[in-house]
């Protein structure tokens, strides 16, 4: 049955032609039996052929076929041709015009359906004696035409509804694809920021330690050995963090994600400061307030801000630069202040896309802070140096 139904849907004109031939056969039988004059026979034959054509081509040209049916009806009334089996095409074309035709055709079909029974009763009054019998007969005959139009209009409404649902589904699918692409781009940007912070900080420490080791290699082998150990530890830490970040991209092996080191948090800022001190830059680190658990995004943001700020200080603060890091725990968030006494004006390069040419410096900090709903203030400090101040709320948007 499904195959037969699919065949009918693929060949609508063929199906309609079959019903048109069947209707033409019934109309031909009526023509042979109807006691009409020659003129009436010709008119009747024209109307039968015309209405059968309407049934055959109703779905291909519904508006034109409606006009043909109206013309056949007018010709039938003018030629005094009585009702015949081919008039059934009137019901069919009214339904088709309401379902598939344009709006004007649908309205015309409804008007014709309402007027046809009345015109028929006035043209061929029959044996009706009283006025109320005629009214009842007209109403009774009008009902099938109205039902045909209502059925066609409901089919039109249902098709429009399903088309709207399909359009909405297509739009949602496109929106999901766009959101997926945006999510991928955002994830790539996040990984780029992470890699920038990891590489910029750790490689900077390794370069400083390598230069120091080369400088004291002959005079103080112990200090050179200590510097090489720091380089080794820093390199391992950088590799571990890069392995974790690159593991995000290896979705097929996501089950191995537990083997990577966890994301840095506030507690590791102290280790970060010690690492910078070992590299030769004095850093004053203080924690104020009562430490409390923070959202992972806030902790990672705080760690990366301190890491980026100290890296920038080491690279652009000049000789004998010192820094201070202060963490303040509030009831509704975490305050962060990083200052140095170096050449603060050099840091302004980061506002214009990054002194490293990568465009990640303070721009990356602002993006990180914005993602957790915080605020960031960065700029030269009065009297020299550079200051970075951030407020990270416990909940985004507060």
C-alpha positions as CSV (number, residue, x, y, z in Angstrom):
1,X,0.0,0.0,0.0
2,X,2.8,2.4,0.8
3,X,4.4,1.8,-2.7
4,X,1.0,2.4,-4.3
5,X,0.5,5.6,-2.3
6,X,4.0,6.8,-3.2
7,X,3.2,6.1,-6.9
8,X,0.0,8.2,-6.7
9,X,1.9,11.0,-5.1
10,X,4.6,11.0,-7.8
11,X,2.0,10.9,-10.6
12,X,-0.9,13.2,-9.5
13,X,-1.9,14.1,-13.1
14,X,-2.1,10.5,-14.1
15,X,-4.4,9.7,-11.2
16,X,-6.6,12.7,-11.9
17,X,-6.8,11.6,-15.6
18,X,-8.0,8.2,-14.6
19,X,-10.9,9.8,-12.6
20,X,-11.6,12.2,-15.4
21,X,-12.0,9.2,-17.8
22,X,-14.3,7.5,-15.4
23,X,-16.4,10.7,-15.1
24,X,-16.3,11.1,-18.9
25,X,-17.8,7.6,-19.2
26,X,-20.6,8.4,-16.8
27,X,-21.2,11.7,-18.6
28,X,-21.3,9.9,-22.0
29,X,-23.9,7.5,-20.8
30,X,-26.0,10.4,-19.6
31,X,-25.6,12.1,-23.0
32,X,-26.9,9.0,-24.8
33,X,-30.0,8.8,-22.6
34,X,-30.9,12.5,-22.1
35,X,-33.9,13.6,-24.2
36,X,-32.3,16.8,-25.4
37,X,-32.4,18.8,-28.6
38,X,-29.4,19.0,-30.9
39,X,-28.3,22.4,-29.6
40,X,-28.7,21.2,-26.0
41,X,-26.8,18.0,-26.8
42,X,-23.9,20.1,-28.2
43,X,-23.9,22.3,-25.1
44,X,-24.1,19.3,-22.8
45,X,-21.2,17.6,-24.6
46,X,-19.1,20.7,-24.3
47,X,-19.8,21.0,-20.6
48,X,-19.1,17.3,-20.0
49,X,-15.7,17.5,-21.9
50,X,-14.8,20.7,-20.1
51,X,-15.6,19.5,-16.6
52,X,-13.7,16.2,-17.2
53,X,-10.7,18.3,-18.4
54,X,-11.0,20.3,-15.2
55,X,-10.7,17.1,-13.1
56,X,-7.7,15.9,-15.2
57,X,-5.7,19.1,-14.9
58,X,-7.0,20.5,-11.6
59,X,-3.7,20.1,-9.7
60,X,-1.5,21.4,-12.5
61,X,-3.4,24.6,-13.1
62,X,-6.0,25.0,-10.3
63,X,-6.8,28.7,-11.0
64,X,-7.4,28.1,-14.8
65,X,-9.4,25.0,-14.2
66,X,-11.6,26.9,-11.8
67,X,-12.3,29.5,-14.5
68,X,-13.1,26.7,-17.0
69,X,-15.5,25.1,-14.5
70,X,-17.2,28.5,-13.9
71,X,-17.5,28.9,-17.7
72,X,-19.0,25.4,-18.1
73,X,-21.5,26.2,-15.3
74,X,-22.6,29.5,-17.0
75,X,-22.9,27.7,-20.4
76,X,-24.9,24.9,-18.8
77,X,-27.4,27.5,-17.3
78,X,-27.6,29.5,-20.5
79,X,-28.1,26.4,-22.6
80,X,-30.8,25.0,-20.3
81,X,-28.8,21.8,-19.8
82,X,-30.0,19.9,-16.8
83,X,-27.7,18.6,-14.0
84,X,-25.5,15.6,-15.2
85,X,-22.8,13.4,-13.6
86,X,-19.9,15.6,-14.8
87,X,-21.1,18.3,-12.5
88,X,-19.4,16.4,-9.8
89,X,-16.3,18.2,-11.0
90,X,-17.6,21.4,-9.4
91,X,-17.1,19.9,-5.9
92,X,-13.6,18.7,-6.9
93,X,-12.4,22.0,-8.3
94,X,-13.8,23.9,-5.3
95,X,-11.7,21.6,-3.0
96,X,-8.6,22.0,-5.2
97,X,-8.9,25.8,-5.4
98,X,-9.2,26.0,-1.7
99,X,-6.3,23.7,-1.1
100,X,-3.8,24.5,-3.9
101,X,-5.0,27.7,-5.6
102,X,-4.2,31.3,-4.9
103,X,-6.3,33.3,-2.4
104,X,-8.4,34.9,-5.0
105,X,-9.2,31.5,-6.5
106,X,-10.1,30.1,-3.1
107,X,-12.5,33.0,-2.5
108,X,-14.0,32.7,-6.0
109,X,-14.5,28.9,-5.4
110,X,-16.3,29.6,-2.1
111,X,-18.6,32.2,-3.7
112,X,-19.4,29.8,-6.6
113,X,-20.2,27.1,-4.2
114,X,-22.6,29.3,-2.3
115,X,-24.3,30.7,-5.4
116,X,-24.5,27.5,-7.5
117,X,-27.4,25.8,-5.6
118,X,-29.4,29.1,-5.6
119,X,-28.9,29.6,-9.3
120,X,-29.8,26.0,-10.0
121,X,-33.0,26.3,-8.0
122,X,-34.0,29.5,-9.8
123,X,-33.2,28.1,-13.3
124,X,-34.9,24.8,-12.7
125,X,-37.5,25.2,-9.9
126,X,-38.8,21.7,-10.1
127,X,-42.0,20.7,-8.3
128,X,-41.4,22.7,-5.1
129,X,-44.7,24.3,-3.9
130,X,-43.8,26.3,-0.9
131,X,-41.0,28.8,-0.3
132,X,-39.6,27.1,2.8
133,X,-39.2,23.8,0.9
134,X,-37.1,25.6,-1.7
135,X,-34.9,27.2,1.0
136,X,-34.4,23.9,2.7
137,X,-33.5,22.3,-0.6
138,X,-31.0,25.0,-1.5
139,X,-29.4,24.8,1.9
140,X,-29.2,21.0,1.7
141,X,-27.5,21.2,-1.7
142,X,-25.1,24.1,-0.5
143,X,-23.7,22.0,2.3
144,X,-21.5,19.7,0.1
145,X,-20.0,22.7,-1.7
146,X,-19.2,24.4,1.6
147,X,-17.8,21.2,3.1
148,X,-15.6,20.7,0.0
149,X,-14.2,24.3,0.4
150,X,-13.7,23.9,4.2
151,X,-11.8,20.6,3.6
152,X,-9.6,22.1,1.0
153,X,-8.8,25.2,3.2
154,X,-8.0,23.0,6.2
155,X,-5.6,21.0,3.9
156,X,-4.0,24.3,2.9
157,X,-3.6,25.4,6.5
158,X,-2.1,22.1,7.5
159,X,0.4,22.2,4.7
160,X,1.4,25.8,5.7
161,X,1.8,24.6,9.3
162,X,4.0,21.7,8.3
163,X,6.0,24.0,5.9
164,X,6.5,26.4,8.8
165,X,7.7,23.5,11.1
166,X,10.1,22.4,8.4
167,X,11.4,25.9,7.9
168,X,11.8,26.3,11.7
169,X,13.6,22.9,11.9
170,X,15.9,23.9,9.0
171,X,16.6,27.3,10.7
172,X,17.3,25.6,14.0
173,X,19.7,23.2,12.3
174,X,21.5,26.1,10.7
175,X,21.7,27.9,14.1
176,X,23.0,24.8,15.7
177,X,25.7,24.5,13.1
178,X,26.6,28.1,13.5
179,X,26.7,27.7,17.3
180,X,28.9,24.7,16.9
181,X,31.3,26.6,14.7
182,X,31.3,29.5,17.2
183,X,31.9,27.1,20.0
184,X,34.8,25.5,18.1
185,X,36.3,29.0,17.3
186,X,35.9,30.0,21.0
187,X,37.5,26.8,22.1
188,X,40.4,27.4,19.7
189,X,40.8,30.9,21.0
190,X,40.8,29.6,24.6
191,X,43.4,27.1,23.8
192,X,45.5,29.7,22.0
193,X,45.3,31.9,25.1
194,X,46.3,29.0,27.3
195,X,49.2,28.0,25.1
196,X,50.4,31.6,25.0
197,X,50.4,31.9,28.7
198,X,52.1,28.5,29.2
199,X,54.7,29.0,26.5
200,X,55.4,32.7,27.2
201,X,55.9,32.2,30.9
202,X,57.8,29.0,31.0
203,X,60.0,29.6,28.0
204,X,60.8,33.0,29.5
205,X,61.9,31.4,32.8
206,X,64.0,28.8,30.9
207,X,65.7,31.5,28.8
208,X,66.6,33.5,31.9
209,X,67.9,30.4,33.7
210,X,69.9,29.3,30.7
211,X,71.5,32.7,30.3
212,X,72.4,32.7,34.0
213,X,73.8,29.1,33.9
214,X,76.0,30.1,30.9
215,X,77.2,33.1,32.8
216,X,78.2,31.3,36.0
217,X,79.1,28.0,34.5
218,X,82.9,28.4,35.1
219,X,82.8,30.5,38.2
220,X,80.0,28.7,40.1
221,X,79.2,25.2,38.9
222,X,76.7,24.7,41.7
223,X,74.6,27.7,40.7
224,X,74.8,26.5,37.1
225,X,73.5,23.1,38.2
226,X,70.7,24.7,40.1
227,X,69.7,26.7,37.1
228,X,69.7,23.6,34.9
229,X,67.5,21.9,37.4
230,X,65.1,24.8,37.3
231,X,65.1,24.7,33.5
232,X,64.3,20.9,33.6
233,X,61.4,21.4,36.1
234,X,60.0,24.3,34.2
235,X,60.2,22.4,30.9
236,X,58.4,19.4,32.5
237,X,55.7,21.7,33.8
238,X,55.2,23.3,30.4
239,X,55.0,20.0,28.7
240,X,52.5,18.7,31.2
241,X,50.2,21.8,30.7
242,X,50.6,21.6,26.9
243,X,49.8,17.9,26.9
244,X,46.6,18.8,28.8
245,X,45.6,21.5,26.3
246,X,46.4,19.5,23.3
247,X,44.5,16.6,24.8
248,X,41.3,18.7,24.5
249,X,41.8,18.5,20.7
250,X,42.1,14.7,20.7
251,X,38.5,14.0,21.1
252,X,38.9,10.4,20.0
253,X,41.1,9.8,23.0
254,X,39.1,11.9,25.5
255,X,38.8,9.0,27.8
256,X,42.5,9.5,28.6
257,X,41.8,13.1,29.8
258,X,42.3,12.0,33.4
259,X,46.0,11.4,32.7
260,X,46.6,15.1,32.2
261,X,47.5,17.4,35.0
262,X,44.6,19.5,36.5
263,X,44.1,23.1,35.6
264,X,46.1,25.6,37.7
265,X,44.3,27.2,40.6
266,X,44.8,29.9,43.2
267,X,46.9,27.7,45.5
268,X,49.5,27.3,42.8
269,X,50.1,31.0,42.5
270,X,52.5,30.7,45.4
271,X,54.5,28.1,43.4
272,X,54.4,30.4,40.4
273,X,55.8,33.2,42.5
274,X,58.6,31.0,43.8
275,X,59.4,30.0,40.3
276,X,59.8,33.7,39.3
277,X,61.9,34.4,42.4
278,X,64.2,31.5,41.5
279,X,64.6,33.1,38.0
280,X,66.0,36.2,39.7
281,X,63.1,38.6,40.0
282,X,62.0,39.6,43.6
283,X,58.3,39.3,44.1
284,X,56.3,40.3,47.2
285,X,53.3,37.9,47.6
286,X,50.5,38.5,50.1
287,X,47.1,37.0,50.7
288,X,44.4,39.0,52.5
289,X,41.1,37.8,53.7
290,X,39.9,34.3,54.4
291,X,40.6,31.9,51.6
292,X,37.6,30.0,50.4
293,X,36.7,27.6,47.5
294,X,36.3,29.4,44.2
295,X,34.8,28.4,40.9
296,X,37.4,26.6,38.7
297,X,37.0,29.3,36.0
298,X,37.8,32.1,38.5
299,X,40.8,30.2,39.9
300,X,42.2,29.6,36.4
301,X,41.7,33.2,35.4
302,X,43.4,34.5,38.5
303,X,46.4,32.2,37.9
304,X,46.7,33.2,34.3
305,X,46.5,36.9,35.1
306,X,49.3,36.6,37.6
307,X,51.4,34.5,35.2
308,X,50.9,36.9,32.3
309,X,51.6,39.9,34.4
310,X,54.9,38.5,35.9
311,X,56.0,37.4,32.4
312,X,55.4,40.9,31.0
313,X,57.2,42.4,34.0
314,X,60.3,40.2,33.4
315,X,60.3,40.8,29.6
316,X,59.6,44.5,29.6
317,X,60.1,45.9,33.1
318,X,63.8,46.5,32.5
319,X,66.8,45.7,34.8
320,X,66.4,45.3,38.5
321,X,62.7,45.2,38.3
322,X,60.6,44.0,41.2
323,X,56.9,43.0,41.5
324,X,54.2,42.5,44.1
325,X,51.2,40.3,44.0
326,X,48.3,40.7,46.3
327,X,45.2,38.4,46.5
328,X,42.2,39.6,48.5
329,X,39.3,37.3,49.3
330,X,36.0,39.2,49.6
331,X,32.6,37.8,50.5
332,X,31.5,38.0,46.8
333,X,34.6,37.6,44.9
334,X,38.4,37.7,44.6
335,X,40.5,40.8,44.2
336,X,43.8,40.7,42.4
337,X,46.5,43.3,42.3
338,X,49.9,42.9,40.5
339,X,52.3,45.9,40.4
340,X,55.9,46.4,39.3
341,X,58.4,49.2,39.5
342,X,59.8,48.8,36.0
343,X,59.3,50.7,32.8
344,X,55.5,50.7,32.8
345,X,55.2,52.6,29.5
346,X,56.5,49.6,27.7
347,X,53.5,47.5,28.8
348,X,51.2,49.8,26.9
349,X,52.2,47.9,23.8
350,X,50.0,45.1,24.9
351,X,46.9,47.2,24.7
352,X,47.5,47.6,21.0
353,X,47.7,43.9,20.2
354,X,50.7,42.6,22.2
355,X,54.3,43.4,22.3
356,X,55.0,39.8,21.3
357,X,53.2,40.3,18.0
358,X,50.6,37.7,18.9
359,X,47.9,40.0,20.2
360,X,47.4,38.1,23.4
361,X,48.8,40.3,26.3
362,X,46.3,42.5,28.1
363,X,43.7,41.6,25.4
364,X,43.8,38.0,26.5
365,X,43.5,39.1,30.2
366,X,40.4,41.2,29.4
367,X,38.9,38.2,27.6
368,X,39.5,35.9,30.5
369,X,38.1,38.4,33.0
370,X,35.1,39.0,30.8
371,X,34.3,35.3,30.6
372,X,33.8,35.1,34.4
373,X,31.9,38.4,34.6
374,X,34.7,40.4,36.2
375,X,36.5,43.7,35.7
376,X,40.1,44.5,34.8
377,X,42.0,47.8,35.1
378,X,45.5,48.0,33.7
379,X,47.9,50.9,33.1
380,X,51.0,52.8,34.2
381,X,51.4,53.3,37.9
382,X,52.1,56.8,39.3
383,X,55.8,57.2,39.9
384,X,56.8,54.5,37.4
385,X,55.9,50.9,36.9
386,X,52.8,49.1,35.8
387,X,49.7,48.0,37.6
388,X,47.0,45.4,36.9
389,X,44.0,45.2,39.1
390,X,41.1,42.7,38.6
391,X,38.0,41.8,40.5
392,X,36.6,38.3,39.8
393,X,33.1,37.7,41.2
394,X,32.0,34.3,42.6
395,X,29.1,34.2,40.1
396,X,29.2,35.6,36.6
397,X,27.3,38.8,36.0
398,X,27.3,40.0,39.6
